[in-house]
Amino acid sequence: MSLARRTALFSLGAALALVAVKLLVGFLTGSLGILAEAVHSGVDAAAALLTLYAVGVAERPADHEHPYGHGKAQNLAALGEAAILVIAAAWIALAAILRLQGGGGEVDPTWYAAAMLAGVLCVDAARATTSARVARSEGNAALGANAVHFAADFVGTLAVMAGLALTALGYPDADAIAALFVAGLVVLGAVGLARSNVNALMDSAPAGAEAHLREVVSSLPGVTEVRAVRVRSSGGKYFAEVVIGVDRLAGLERSHAVMDEVERVVEQELGGPAEVSVHAEPLAADERPSERVVAAALRVPGVIEVHNATVLLRPGGRAITLHARVDAGLPLEQAAAITQRLRTEIRRETGAEDVYIHLEPHAPGVAAAFDVTRRRADLCERVANAVRPVAGEPDELLVFDHEGRFVVVLRVRAVSGQSVNDAHALAGKVEEAVRAELDELEEVVVEVDP
């Protein structure tokens, strides 16, 4: 049995015991204040029973008909308790007014009445603190409602004790006035209880939560913009929806990592059980023309990759050239349709007048190549002789056989202080030298180390 249910059962048992004791002492002494407290405790017993049922419903897991769980059963139970409290307060107030009109009534403030009320104060204090503590730790609205009731009981019991004391001192109206005070406390508690639970049922956001989360999320790396934040609570659990903008060129994995971080931070900031949903939308940041070309290509089905985008300036406007890879097995007519769609997207994205596309085949299923470096020492020597005049002695030279053609892998060393551009130029010269030497060459991979 959960802590919340055990607390609700304790409250129910205590309320029933208090009803019996207060009714007995109230009838023996004729105190309307004590009888009002008995009615109040009776209402608490009914409320505790309702709370016990609501806690049981709220703890049920989410199902097909209730995908967000059953937590709002607690709020419905708390509203029911508020309605019962108002009815009880009205009865107490009416009885008190009638007694005041009749001169205060006959009240016998005996010692056992005072002793009983002192014991009730101890019980009310224990119930209020226990329910409040568990309500906070479990995020349980129904137990929170009980804590409000029990705190009101404590104050009401103090008022009744004061009424009995004043009655003993010769003020017969004091007991009825104490009953009216109890009725007022009950109404105040019921109004506050109803207001907070209506807000929960209407999915009102916790005060300041959305603005705070918007500020925190917007500061996270990778978040370009926070477009929407929505937060609500149900059954002690938060549900948050966050819409963010991310760099459209960031890639799926990187964008997903940003979304995971947003989810983690939102859960942490809410400070309780939370279910967070994050949606990312692509945004254009400060992009160069080549990056905008890539963004346009990502929207075109069939385009596997684009590279070497170049902007050409001329009197009539800008033109763009690029290389685009498509499936090597596509019929040329289909590939032409893809490139035409790509051309349209690039024009829309960049405002270029003309777009020229060099089409390249992409063959994803390349067979394995086998290392023949030791068996083909002759090839290795030919490659090394071709490379030495361009880049010196290779640090590493490997030759692979791929269906009768060769893949050469080279590692050469750059001159100290060279840039990436210099290294790329050196790799190009090495590749040209190797291709000039081997007619049966399929690919050259050149790695330039500092």
C-alpha positions as CSV (number, residue, x, y, z in Angstrom):
1,M,0.0,0.0,0.0
2,S,1.3,3.4,-1.0
3,L,2.2,6.1,1.6
4,A,-0.6,8.3,0.2
5,R,-3.2,5.6,0.8
6,R,-2.0,4.8,4.3
7,T,-2.2,8.5,5.1
8,A,-5.8,8.7,3.8
9,L,-6.8,5.6,5.8
10,F,-5.3,7.2,9.0
11,S,-7.2,10.4,8.3
12,L,-10.5,8.5,7.9
13,G,-10.0,6.5,11.1
14,A,-9.2,9.6,13.1
15,A,-12.2,11.5,11.6
16,L,-14.6,8.8,12.6
17,A,-13.3,8.6,16.1
18,L,-13.6,12.4,16.5
19,V,-17.1,12.4,15.2
20,A,-18.2,9.9,17.9
21,V,-16.4,11.8,20.7
22,K,-17.6,15.2,19.7
23,L,-21.3,14.2,19.3
24,L,-21.3,12.5,22.7
25,V,-19.7,15.5,24.5
26,G,-21.8,18.0,22.5
27,F,-25.1,16.5,23.5
28,L,-24.0,16.1,27.1
29,T,-22.9,19.7,27.4
30,G,-25.5,21.2,25.0
31,S,-22.6,23.1,23.2
32,L,-23.5,24.1,19.7
33,G,-19.8,24.8,19.1
34,I,-18.9,21.2,19.9
35,L,-21.8,19.9,17.8
36,A,-20.6,22.1,14.9
37,E,-17.2,20.6,15.3
38,A,-18.8,17.1,15.3
39,V,-20.5,18.0,12.0
40,H,-17.3,19.4,10.7
41,S,-15.5,16.2,11.6
42,G,-18.3,14.2,10.0
43,V,-17.7,16.1,6.8
44,D,-14.0,15.4,7.2
45,A,-14.8,11.7,7.5
46,A,-16.8,11.8,4.2
47,A,-14.0,13.8,2.6
48,A,-11.3,11.3,3.8
49,L,-13.4,8.5,2.4
50,L,-13.6,10.4,-0.9
51,T,-9.9,11.1,-0.8
52,L,-9.1,7.4,-0.2
53,Y,-11.1,6.5,-3.3
54,A,-9.5,9.3,-5.3
55,V,-6.0,8.3,-4.3
56,G,-6.7,4.7,-5.4
57,V,-8.0,5.9,-8.8
58,A,-5.1,8.4,-9.3
59,E,-2.5,5.7,-8.7
60,R,-3.8,3.6,-11.7
61,P,-1.4,3.6,-14.6
62,A,-2.2,5.4,-17.9
63,D,-4.3,3.4,-20.3
64,H,-5.8,3.7,-23.8
65,E,-8.7,5.9,-22.6
66,H,-6.6,7.9,-20.2
67,P,-3.2,8.4,-21.9
68,Y,-2.2,11.1,-19.3
69,G,-3.1,8.9,-16.3
70,H,-5.8,9.3,-13.7
71,G,-4.2,12.0,-11.6
72,K,-7.1,14.5,-11.9
73,A,-9.3,12.2,-9.9
74,Q,-7.6,13.9,-6.9
75,N,-8.8,17.3,-8.1
76,L,-12.3,16.1,-8.7
77,A,-12.4,14.6,-5.1
78,A,-11.1,17.9,-3.7
79,L,-13.9,19.8,-5.5
80,G,-16.4,17.4,-4.0
81,E,-15.0,18.0,-0.6
82,A,-15.3,21.7,-1.1
83,A,-19.0,21.4,-1.9
84,I,-19.6,19.2,1.2
85,L,-17.8,21.8,3.3
86,V,-20.0,24.7,2.1
87,I,-23.2,22.7,2.9
88,A,-21.9,21.9,6.4
89,A,-20.9,25.5,7.0
90,A,-24.4,26.7,6.0
91,W,-26.0,24.2,8.5
92,I,-23.7,25.3,11.3
93,A,-24.3,29.0,10.6
94,L,-28.0,28.6,10.5
95,A,-28.1,26.7,13.9
96,A,-25.8,29.3,15.5
97,I,-28.0,32.2,14.3
98,L,-31.2,30.5,15.6
99,R,-29.5,29.9,18.9
100,L,-28.3,33.6,19.1
101,Q,-31.9,34.7,18.5
102,G,-33.0,32.5,21.3
103,G,-30.6,33.9,23.9
104,G,-27.6,31.7,23.5
105,G,-29.1,28.4,24.8
106,E,-28.1,26.2,27.7
107,V,-24.5,25.2,27.7
108,D,-22.7,23.2,30.4
109,P,-19.0,23.8,30.1
110,T,-17.8,20.7,32.1
111,W,-14.2,19.7,32.7
112,Y,-14.4,16.6,30.4
113,A,-15.5,18.9,27.5
114,A,-12.3,20.9,27.9
115,A,-10.3,17.7,28.2
116,M,-11.9,16.3,25.1
117,L,-11.2,19.4,23.1
118,A,-7.5,19.4,24.3
119,G,-7.2,15.8,23.0
120,V,-8.9,16.9,19.7
121,L,-6.3,19.6,19.3
122,C,-3.5,17.0,19.4
123,V,-5.2,14.8,16.9
124,D,-6.0,17.7,14.5
125,A,-2.3,18.9,14.7
126,A,-1.0,15.4,13.9
127,R,-3.4,14.9,11.0
128,A,-2.7,18.3,9.5
129,T,1.1,18.0,9.7
130,T,1.1,14.4,8.4
131,S,-1.3,15.1,5.5
132,A,0.6,18.3,4.5
133,R,4.0,16.5,4.6
134,V,2.8,13.5,2.4
135,A,0.9,15.9,0.1
136,R,4.1,17.8,-0.6
137,S,6.3,14.7,-1.0
138,E,3.8,12.9,-3.2
139,G,2.3,15.9,-5.0
140,N,-1.2,14.8,-4.0
141,A,-3.9,17.4,-4.3
142,A,-6.5,15.3,-2.3
143,L,-4.2,14.9,0.7
144,G,-3.4,18.7,0.4
145,A,-7.2,19.3,0.7
146,N,-7.3,17.1,3.8
147,A,-4.4,19.1,5.4
148,V,-6.4,22.3,4.8
149,H,-9.4,20.7,6.5
150,F,-7.5,19.5,9.5
151,A,-5.8,22.9,10.0
152,A,-9.2,24.5,9.9
153,D,-10.3,22.0,12.5
154,F,-7.5,22.9,14.8
155,V,-8.3,26.6,14.6
156,G,-12.0,25.9,15.0
157,T,-11.4,23.7,18.1
158,L,-9.4,26.6,19.7
159,A,-12.4,28.9,19.0
160,V,-14.8,26.4,20.6
161,M,-12.6,26.1,23.6
162,A,-12.6,29.9,23.9
163,G,-16.4,29.9,23.6
164,L,-16.8,27.4,26.3
165,A,-14.5,29.4,28.6
166,L,-16.4,32.6,28.0
167,T,-19.7,30.7,28.6
168,A,-18.4,29.6,31.9
169,L,-17.5,33.2,32.7
170,G,-21.2,34.2,32.1
171,Y,-21.4,35.0,28.4
172,P,-24.0,32.6,27.0
173,D,-23.8,33.8,23.4
174,A,-20.1,32.9,23.2
175,D,-20.7,29.3,22.3
176,A,-23.0,30.2,19.3
177,I,-20.5,32.8,18.2
178,A,-17.7,30.2,18.3
179,A,-19.9,28.0,16.1
180,L,-20.3,30.9,13.6
181,F,-16.5,31.3,13.6
182,V,-16.1,27.6,12.8
183,A,-18.6,28.0,9.9
184,G,-16.6,30.9,8.5
185,L,-13.4,29.0,8.7
186,V,-15.0,26.1,6.8
187,V,-16.3,28.4,4.0
188,L,-12.9,30.1,3.6
189,G,-11.2,26.7,3.4
190,A,-13.7,25.5,0.9
191,V,-13.3,28.5,-1.4
192,G,-9.5,28.3,-1.4
193,L,-9.8,24.6,-2.1
194,A,-12.2,25.0,-4.9
195,R,-10.1,27.8,-6.6
196,S,-6.9,25.8,-6.6
197,N,-8.4,22.6,-7.9
198,V,-10.5,24.4,-10.6
199,N,-7.3,25.9,-11.8
200,A,-5.7,22.4,-12.0
201,L,-8.7,21.0,-13.9
202,M,-8.5,23.9,-16.3
203,D,-4.8,23.1,-17.0
204,S,-3.6,26.4,-15.6
205,A,0.1,26.7,-15.7
206,P,2.1,27.0,-12.5
207,A,2.7,30.7,-11.7
208,G,5.8,31.9,-13.5
209,A,6.8,28.5,-14.8
210,E,6.5,29.2,-18.5
211,A,8.5,32.4,-18.5
212,H,11.2,30.8,-16.4
213,L,11.5,27.7,-18.6
214,R,11.6,29.9,-21.7
215,E,14.5,31.8,-20.3
216,V,16.4,28.7,-19.2
217,V,15.8,26.8,-22.5
218,S,16.8,29.7,-24.7
219,S,20.2,29.8,-23.0
220,L,21.0,26.2,-23.9
221,P,23.6,25.5,-26.7
222,G,22.1,24.5,-30.0
223,V,18.7,26.2,-29.2
224,T,18.3,29.0,-31.8
225,E,14.8,30.1,-30.6
226,V,12.1,29.1,-28.1
227,R,8.8,29.2,-30.0
228,A,6.4,27.8,-27.4
229,V,6.3,26.5,-23.8
230,R,3.2,25.0,-22.3
231,V,3.1,23.5,-18.8
232,R,0.2,21.9,-16.8
233,S,0.0,19.6,-13.8
234,S,-2.2,16.6,-13.1
235,G,-2.1,14.3,-10.1
236,G,1.2,15.7,-8.8
237,K,2.9,15.3,-12.2
238,Y,3.9,18.0,-14.6
239,F,3.3,17.8,-18.4
240,A,5.4,20.1,-20.5
241,E,5.5,20.8,-24.2
242,V,8.4,22.8,-25.6
243,V,8.8,23.9,-29.2
244,I,12.3,25.0,-30.1
245,G,14.1,26.2,-33.3
246,V,17.4,24.6,-34.2
247,D,19.9,25.2,-37.0
248,R,18.5,23.4,-40.0
249,L,22.0,22.2,-41.0
250,A,22.8,20.7,-37.6
251,G,21.8,17.2,-38.7
252,L,19.4,14.8,-37.1
253,E,21.7,13.3,-34.4
254,R,22.9,16.7,-33.3
255,S,19.4,18.2,-33.2
256,H,18.2,15.1,-31.2
257,A,20.9,15.6,-28.7
258,V,19.8,19.2,-28.2
259,M,16.2,18.0,-27.7
260,D,17.4,15.5,-25.1
261,E,19.2,18.3,-23.2
262,V,16.1,20.5,-23.3
263,E,14.0,17.6,-21.9
264,R,16.5,17.0,-19.1
265,V,16.7,20.7,-18.1
266,V,13.0,21.2,-18.1
267,E,12.4,18.1,-15.9
268,Q,15.1,19.4,-13.5
269,E,13.7,23.0,-13.4
270,L,10.1,21.8,-12.7
271,G,11.4,20.0,-9.6
272,G,9.1,17.1,-9.6
273,P,7.8,14.1,-11.7
274,A,7.5,15.4,-15.2
275,E,6.7,14.2,-18.7
276,V,8.3,16.5,-21.2
277,S,7.7,16.6,-25.0
278,V,10.2,18.6,-27.1
279,H,9.5,19.5,-30.8
280,A,12.3,21.0,-32.9
281,E,11.7,23.1,-36.0
282,P,14.4,24.0,-38.5
283,L,15.5,27.6,-38.7
284,A,17.9,29.4,-41.0
285,A,20.7,31.1,-39.1
286,D,23.4,33.3,-40.6
287,E,24.3,31.0,-43.5
288,R,26.7,31.4,-46.4
289,P,25.4,30.8,-49.9
290,S,27.0,27.4,-50.1
291,E,25.2,26.4,-46.8
292,R,21.9,27.6,-48.2
293,V,22.5,25.4,-51.2
294,V,23.0,22.4,-48.9
295,A,19.8,23.3,-47.0
296,A,17.8,23.4,-50.3
297,A,19.3,20.0,-51.3
298,L,18.1,18.4,-48.0
299,R,14.5,19.1,-49.1
300,V,14.8,17.2,-52.4
301,P,14.2,13.5,-52.3
302,G,16.7,11.5,-54.3
303,V,19.6,13.9,-53.7
304,I,22.2,12.0,-51.7
305,E,24.8,14.8,-51.3
306,V,25.9,18.1,-52.8
307,H,29.4,19.7,-52.7
308,N,31.6,22.2,-54.4
309,A,28.9,24.9,-54.5
310,T,30.3,28.0,-56.1
311,V,28.6,31.5,-56.5
312,L,29.3,33.2,-59.8
313,L,28.8,37.0,-60.0
314,R,27.8,38.5,-63.3
315,P,26.0,41.6,-64.6
316,G,22.7,39.9,-64.9
317,G,22.7,38.5,-61.4
318,R,24.2,35.5,-59.5
319,A,24.6,32.0,-60.8
320,I,25.5,28.9,-58.8
321,T,27.4,25.8,-59.8
322,L,27.5,22.6,-57.7
323,H,28.1,18.9,-57.8
324,A,25.2,16.6,-56.8
325,R,25.2,12.9,-56.1
326,V,22.2,10.6,-57.0
327,D,21.7,6.9,-57.2
328,A,24.0,5.5,-59.9
329,G,21.3,3.1,-61.1
330,L,18.6,5.7,-61.8
331,P,17.5,6.2,-65.4
332,L,18.7,9.5,-66.7
333,E,15.2,10.8,-67.1
334,Q,14.5,10.3,-63.4
335,A,17.8,11.9,-62.4
336,A,17.0,14.9,-64.6
337,A,13.7,15.3,-62.8
338,I,15.5,15.3,-59.4
339,T,18.0,17.9,-60.6
340,Q,15.3,20.1,-61.9
341,R,13.6,20.0,-58.5
342,L,16.9,20.7,-56.9
343,R,17.5,23.7,-59.3
344,T,14.0,25.1,-58.3
345,E,14.7,24.8,-54.6
346,I,18.1,26.4,-54.9
347,R,16.7,29.3,-56.8
348,R,14.0,29.8,-54.2
349,E,16.5,29.6,-51.4
350,T,19.3,31.8,-52.8
351,G,17.6,34.0,-55.4
352,A,20.1,32.9,-58.0
353,E,19.2,33.5,-61.7
354,D,20.8,30.3,-63.0
355,V,21.9,27.0,-61.4
356,Y,24.2,24.6,-63.1
357,I,24.4,21.1,-61.7
358,H,27.1,18.5,-62.3
359,L,25.6,15.1,-61.7
360,E,27.6,12.4,-60.1
361,P,26.7,8.7,-59.6
362,H,26.6,7.3,-56.1
363,A,27.0,3.6,-55.7
364,P,26.4,2.6,-52.1
365,G,27.0,-1.2,-52.4
366,V,30.8,-1.2,-53.3
367,A,32.3,-4.7,-52.8
368,A,35.2,-5.2,-50.4
369,A,38.8,-4.6,-51.6
370,F,41.6,-6.9,-50.5
371,D,45.0,-5.9,-49.3
372,V,47.7,-6.9,-51.9
373,T,50.5,-4.6,-50.6
374,R,52.9,-7.5,-49.9
375,R,52.1,-9.5,-53.1
376,R,52.3,-6.5,-55.4
377,A,55.6,-4.9,-54.4
378,D,56.0,-3.9,-58.0
379,L,53.0,-1.6,-57.8
380,C,54.1,-0.2,-54.5
381,E,57.5,0.7,-55.9
382,R,55.9,2.4,-58.9
383,V,53.6,4.4,-56.7
384,A,56.4,5.4,-54.3
385,N,58.6,6.5,-57.3
386,A,55.7,8.7,-58.6
387,V,55.1,10.3,-55.1
388,R,58.7,11.1,-54.1
389,P,59.2,14.1,-56.4
390,V,55.9,15.6,-55.2
391,A,55.8,14.9,-51.5
392,G,58.9,12.9,-50.5
393,E,59.0,9.4,-49.1
394,P,55.4,8.2,-48.1
395,D,55.0,7.5,-44.4
396,E,52.6,4.6,-45.4
397,L,51.6,3.1,-48.7
398,L,48.9,0.4,-49.1
399,V,47.4,-1.2,-52.2
400,F,44.1,-3.0,-52.4
401,D,42.6,-5.0,-55.2
402,H,39.0,-4.3,-56.0
403,E,37.8,-6.6,-58.8
404,G,40.9,-6.1,-60.9
405,R,41.4,-2.4,-60.2
406,F,43.4,-0.9,-57.4
407,V,42.7,1.4,-54.5
408,V,45.8,3.1,-53.2
409,V,46.0,4.6,-49.7
410,L,48.9,7.0,-48.9
411,R,50.0,8.9,-45.9
412,V,52.5,11.7,-46.6
413,R,53.9,14.5,-44.5
414,A,53.3,18.2,-45.0
415,V,55.8,21.0,-44.6
416,S,55.7,22.6,-41.2
417,G,53.4,25.6,-40.9
418,Q,51.2,24.7,-43.9
419,S,47.5,25.4,-43.9
420,V,44.6,23.1,-44.7
421,N,44.5,24.6,-48.2
422,D,48.1,23.9,-48.7
423,A,47.7,20.3,-47.5
424,H,44.7,19.8,-49.8
425,A,46.7,21.1,-52.8
426,L,49.5,18.7,-51.9
427,A,47.1,15.8,-51.7
428,G,45.8,16.8,-55.2
429,K,49.3,16.7,-56.6
430,V,50.0,13.3,-55.1
431,E,46.7,11.9,-56.5
432,E,47.6,13.3,-60.0
433,A,51.0,11.7,-59.9
434,V,49.6,8.3,-58.9
435,R,46.9,8.4,-61.5
436,A,49.4,9.2,-64.1
437,E,51.5,6.1,-63.1
438,L,48.7,3.5,-62.8
439,D,46.1,3.1,-65.6
440,E,44.2,0.4,-63.6
441,L,43.7,2.7,-60.7
442,E,40.1,3.0,-59.2
443,E,40.7,5.4,-56.3
444,V,43.5,7.2,-54.4
445,V,43.1,8.2,-50.8
446,V,45.8,10.7,-49.6
447,E,46.1,11.6,-45.9
448,V,48.4,14.6,-45.2
449,D,49.8,14.7,-41.7
450,P,51.5,17.7,-40.1
